[in-house]
Amino acid sequence: MGVPGLNSTDKKLTTSAIQSSYMAQPDSVSDEGTVRNAVSSADISKPGPVSIPWANTSTGSAGVINAITEENNGSYVCRIFTTTRHSYRGISNFDGKACLVGSGEWQMINFKEIG
């Protein structure tokens, strides 16, 4: 003696609202590109504290680059930076490094969440 419907499964109901072939791009990959663009276009010749805001309209993330230095030894140019990222996951801090590659484009070498 059981409760009707409790021990059975309704196999007539099927949904396909979510396509199994959909692959979302991770937020960090998209944010890396936005941060790279902000780092590479920053005017680091100005003295004083750094505060370079960035925003990614694709992910809704935003942040502020609060430290940036440039390494230039003649054969390569890199910029090492620290930024915040405000996203739906919360606020995080990141360290990163972007370098000018042979083709004249900036490439993100490192973008890592810290503490």
C-alpha angles and dihedrals in degrees: 000000000000142000111277112253095010096100097040136072124225103229094177094080115084128160132190101186092130119055113220093215094062114112116185118212110242113253093233093060092053092043090050090061092049092048091045090055092049092047094047094049096044118119100228094174091085113098123231136044120341122235113164115166121208134182133190112208091191095062102020089237123138137172149155127255102221102175131031133165132174128226115201119169096162097261098060142013121213134171120211115200148168122218142170123231121205109194140146086276092060135257119322136174122227136191118206148168127211123186135194107243129205095272092058094255127122117242127195107237098175134011111166133165113237133202 
